[in-house]
Amino acid sequence: MNDPFKIDSPTCISFSGGRTSAYMLWRVLQSNGGLPPEAVVCFANTGKEDEATLQFVRDCSMNWNVPIVWIEYEAAKETADRWRVVDFDTASRDGEPFEALIRTRRVLPNPVARFCTVELKVRAIHRYLKSIGWKEWDSMLGIRADEQRRLAKIGNQDYGKHEEKCAPLGQVGITKETVGEFWRGQSFDLGLPNNNGVTMHGNCDLCFLKPTAQVASLVAEKPERAVWWAKMERLSIDLGRASGDGNVFRKDRPSYAAMAQFTADQRDMFDPKEEAISCFCGD
């Protein structure tokens, strides 16, 4: 069996900032004796990642001596093409790229139209890769063997013929248990709770694809998390008045402001067994 982590052609290693994609990066480094010249590691920051995620990306780069390109969406300007390169110190931390996208689109993303992942992560990275002269490349995604729904959907995520997606962890049977065992043996780790292989704090902190009970729990843990999301829903109303197409992140559950109030009132009204909606933000 060929080593799926071996790289000999232009390859983008998509690093979400979670334990799984970091483990994938480590496997690439082991198989290639470091980062091969044909590869680029990209982390797309939405501005709504937990600070611990940003620190983890920095720590992986420093501890493994591997360059990681930090990319953010930026509204189109005369001197910019909807992306910019940042670093740990200059990375947005209050949802600025996400808000810029909402203001540009004049509507909020939702479970049916998840344009946030596409624009803030996928296309922002694609535009960067094209800027360095790449025309075709492989995209390595951190999807494990126990994430069958995500693996099955890889072929449906078509963002152009220039990209060929692959999931080497799934190919070799890596599960959340393997990833968990690996990080228990490392000198550093992602500073977020690991609940049976799932990091509910990961990716955008209160992502609308997360189960309602999970969002409520995160708000109860840190009420200020809800501030930005509630602000965006208020903004959508103003933008909707201007465009006639205002909305909220989810029409099938209370607003973020309402959930913040509910958790403050300690009302246990959400289903703890509700499943998250599958997305391609990473782990």
ROSE-850793 format. One record per residue (C-alpha): residue number from 0; x, y, z. Coordinates in Angstrom, 1 decimal. Example, Ala and Ser with C-alpha at 12.3 -4.5 7.8 and 13.67 -1.06 7.14 Angstrom:
% ROSE-850793
   k     c1     c2     c3
   0   12.3   -4.5    7.8
   1   13.7   -1.1    7.1
% end
This chain:
% ROSE-850793
   k     c1     c2     c3
   0    0.0    0.0    0.0
   1    1.3    3.4   -1.0
   2    1.9    5.9    1.9
   3   -1.0    8.4    1.5
   4    1.0   11.0    3.5
   5    3.9   11.0    1.0
   6    3.9   14.1   -1.1
   7    5.5   14.6   -4.5
   8    3.2   17.1   -6.2
   9    1.7   20.5   -5.2
  10   -0.4   19.7   -2.0
  11   -2.2   22.0    0.4
  12   -2.5   20.6    3.9
  13   -5.6   22.1    5.3
  14   -5.0   22.7    9.0
  15   -8.2   23.5   10.9
  16   -6.4   24.2   14.1
  17   -7.8   21.0   15.8
  18   -6.1   17.8   17.1
  19   -7.1   15.7   14.1
  20   -5.7   17.9   11.3
  21   -2.6   18.5   13.5
  22   -2.0   14.8   13.7
  23   -2.4   14.6   10.0
  24    0.3   17.2    9.6
  25    2.6   15.3   11.9
  26    2.1   12.2    9.8
  27    3.0   14.2    6.7
  28    6.2   15.4    8.4
  29    7.1   11.9    9.5
  30    6.6   10.4    6.0
  31    8.5   13.1    4.2
  32   11.3   13.9    6.7
  33    9.8   17.4    7.2
  34    7.6   19.5    5.0
  35    8.3   18.8    1.4
  36    8.9   21.8   -1.0
  37    5.8   20.8   -2.9
  38    3.5   21.3    0.1
  39    1.9   24.3    1.8
  40    0.2   24.2    5.2
  41   -2.8   26.6    5.4
  42   -4.8   27.7    8.4
  43   -7.9   29.9    7.6
  44   -8.9   32.1   10.5
  45  -12.5   33.3   10.7
  46  -11.9   35.5   13.7
  47  -14.3   33.3   15.8
  48  -11.9   30.6   16.8
  49  -11.1   30.2   20.5
  50   -7.8   31.8   21.5
  51   -6.6   28.3   22.4
  52   -6.9   27.3   18.8
  53   -4.7   30.1   17.6
  54   -2.1   29.2   20.3
  55   -2.2   25.6   19.2
  56   -1.6   26.5   15.5
  57    1.4   28.6   16.7
  58    2.6   25.8   19.0
  59    2.5   23.2   16.2
  60    4.5   25.5   13.9
  61    7.1   26.2   16.6
  62    7.4   22.7   18.1
  63    7.6   20.9   14.7
  64    9.5   23.6   12.9
  65    7.0   23.8   10.1
  66    5.8   27.0    8.4
  67    2.0   27.5    8.5
  68    0.4   30.2    6.4
  69   -2.4   32.0    8.2
  70   -5.1   33.3    5.9
  71   -8.1   35.5    6.4
  72  -11.0   36.5    4.2
  73  -11.0   40.2    3.4
  74  -13.6   42.2    1.6
  75  -12.5   43.0   -1.9
  76  -10.6   46.3   -2.3
  77   -8.4   47.8   -5.0
  78   -5.3   46.3   -3.4
  79   -6.8   43.0   -2.1
  80   -8.6   40.0   -3.6
  81  -10.7   38.8   -0.7
  82   -7.9   37.3    1.3
  83   -4.8   38.4    3.3
  84   -2.0   36.7    5.1
  85   -1.7   37.3    8.8
  86    0.1   35.7   11.8
  87   -0.5   34.9   15.4
  88   -0.1   38.5   16.5
  89   -2.1   40.1   13.7
  90   -4.9   37.5   13.4
  91   -8.4   38.7   13.9
  92  -10.0   37.7   17.2
  93  -13.5   39.3   17.2
  94  -15.0   37.9   14.0
  95  -13.8   40.7   11.7
  96  -13.4   38.4    8.6
  97  -16.8   36.8    9.2
  98  -18.5   40.1    9.7
  99  -16.9   41.5    6.6
 100  -18.4   38.5    4.6
 101  -21.8   39.1    6.1
 102  -21.8   42.8    5.2
 103  -20.6   41.9    1.7
 104  -23.3   39.3    1.2
 105  -25.9   41.3    3.2
 106  -27.3   38.1    4.6
 107  -26.4   35.5    7.2
 108  -25.2   32.0    6.4
 109  -27.5   29.2    7.6
 110  -27.6   25.3    7.6
 111  -28.8   25.3    3.9
 112  -26.6   28.1    2.6
 113  -23.3   27.5    4.4
 114  -21.3   30.1    2.4
 115  -19.2   31.0    5.5
 116  -17.0   27.8    5.2
 117  -16.7   28.2    1.4
 118  -15.7   31.9    1.5
 119  -13.9   32.2    4.8
 120  -11.9   29.0    4.4
 121  -12.0   27.1    1.1
 122  -12.0   30.0   -1.4
 123   -9.7   32.2    0.7
 124   -7.1   29.4    0.7
 125   -7.7   28.8   -3.0
 126   -7.1   32.4   -3.9
 127   -3.8   32.4   -1.9
 128   -2.6   29.2   -3.6
 129   -3.3   30.8   -7.0
 130   -1.5   33.9   -6.0
 131    1.7   31.8   -5.5
 132    1.4   30.4   -9.0
 133   -0.4   27.1   -8.3
 134   -2.8   25.9  -11.0
 135   -3.7   22.4   -9.8
 136   -3.1   20.8   -6.5
 137   -4.2   18.1   -4.0
 138   -6.0   19.2   -0.8
 139   -5.3   17.1    2.3
 140   -8.3   17.1    4.7
 141   -8.2   16.0    8.3
 142  -11.1   13.5    8.2
 143  -10.9   10.3   10.2
 144  -12.1    6.8    9.4
 145  -14.9    7.2   12.1
 146  -16.3   10.2   10.3
 147  -18.0    8.3    7.6
 148  -20.6   11.0    6.7
 149  -17.8   13.5    6.1
 150  -15.8   11.0    4.1
 151  -18.7   10.2    1.9
 152  -19.4   13.9    1.1
 153  -15.8   14.7   -0.1
 154  -16.8   14.0   -3.7
 155  -19.8   16.3   -3.4
 156  -17.7   19.3   -2.4
 157  -16.7   20.6   -5.8
 158  -14.9   23.9   -5.9
 159  -13.2   23.6   -9.2
 160  -11.2   21.1  -11.3
 161   -8.0   22.6  -10.0
 162   -8.4   20.8   -6.7
 163   -8.3   17.1   -5.9
 164   -9.4   16.3   -2.3
 165   -8.0   13.5   -0.3
 166   -8.4   12.2    3.3
 167   -5.3   10.1    4.2
 168   -6.4    9.6    7.8
 169   -9.6    8.0    6.7
 170   -7.7    6.0    4.1
 171   -5.5    4.3    6.7
 172   -8.2    3.8    9.3
 173   -7.2    6.5   11.8
 174  -10.0    7.0   14.5
 175  -10.5    9.6   17.2
 176   -9.0    7.0   19.7
 177   -5.7    7.0   17.7
 178   -5.6   10.8   17.7
 179   -6.4   11.0   21.4
 180   -3.7    8.5   22.3
 181   -1.2   10.5   20.1
 182   -1.8   13.8   21.9
 183   -1.6   12.2   25.4
 184    2.0   11.4   24.6
 185    3.0   14.9   23.3
 186    4.7   17.7   25.2
 187    2.0   20.1   24.1
 188   -1.7   19.9   23.2
 189   -4.7   21.9   22.2
 190   -5.9   23.7   25.3
 191   -9.5   22.8   24.9
 192  -11.5   19.9   26.5
 193  -11.5   16.6   24.7
 194  -14.9   14.9   25.3
 195  -14.7   11.3   23.9
 196  -12.7   12.5   21.0
 197  -14.9   15.6   20.3
 198  -13.8   19.2   21.0
 199  -17.1   21.1   21.2
 200  -15.2   24.3   21.7
 201  -13.4   24.0   18.3
 202  -13.9   25.9   15.1
 203  -16.2   28.9   15.3
 204  -17.1   29.1   19.0
 205  -20.9   29.2   18.7
 206  -21.2   27.9   15.1
 207  -24.9   27.6   14.1
 208  -24.2   24.0   13.0
 209  -23.5   22.9   16.6
 210  -26.4   21.3   18.5
 211  -28.5   23.8   20.5
 212  -27.7   22.2   23.8
 213  -24.0   22.5   23.0
 214  -24.3   26.2   22.1
 215  -26.3   26.8   25.3
 216  -23.6   25.0   27.3
 217  -20.9   27.1   25.7
 218  -22.8   30.3   26.4
 219  -23.4   29.3   30.0
 220  -19.7   28.6   30.4
 221  -18.7   32.0   29.0
 222  -21.7   34.3   28.4
 223  -19.6   36.8   26.3
 224  -19.4   34.2   23.6
 225  -23.0   35.1   22.5
 226  -22.3   38.8   22.1
 227  -20.9   38.7   18.6
 228  -23.5   36.2   17.3
 229  -26.3   38.2   18.7
 230  -24.8   41.4   17.2
 231  -24.7   39.7   13.7
 232  -28.3   38.7   14.0
 233  -29.2   42.3   14.8
 234  -27.1   43.4   11.9
 235  -28.9   41.0    9.6
 236  -32.2   42.7   10.4
 237  -30.7   46.1    9.5
 238  -29.2   44.7    6.3
 239  -32.5   42.9    5.5
 240  -34.4   46.1    5.8
 241  -32.1   47.6    3.2
 242  -32.1   44.6    0.9
 243  -35.4   43.0    1.6
 244  -33.7   39.7    2.5
 245  -32.7   39.8    6.2
 246  -32.6   36.5    8.2
 247  -31.1   34.7   11.2
 248  -28.5   31.9   11.5
 249  -31.2   29.4   12.4
 250  -35.0   29.7   12.0
 251  -35.6   26.5   13.9
 252  -34.4   27.6   17.3
 253  -34.2   30.7   19.4
 254  -31.9   33.6   18.5
 255  -28.4   33.8   20.1
 256  -29.7   36.7   22.3
 257  -32.6   34.6   23.5
 258  -30.3   31.6   24.2
 259  -28.0   33.8   26.2
 260  -31.0   35.0   28.2
 261  -32.3   31.4   28.6
 262  -29.0   30.2   29.9
 263  -28.8   33.1   32.3
 264  -32.2   32.1   33.6
 265  -30.8   28.5   33.9
 266  -33.6   27.0   31.8
 267  -32.8   23.4   30.7
 268  -34.9   23.5   27.5
 269  -32.6   22.1   24.8
 270  -32.1   18.5   23.7
 271  -28.7   17.3   24.8
 272  -28.8   14.4   22.2
 273  -29.2   16.7   19.2
 274  -26.5   16.0   16.6
 275  -24.3   18.5   15.0
 276  -24.7   19.2   11.3
 277  -21.8   17.9    9.3
 278  -19.5   20.6    7.8
 279  -16.0   20.8    6.3
 280  -14.6   23.4    8.8
 281  -12.4   20.6   10.3
 282  -12.3   19.2   13.8
% end
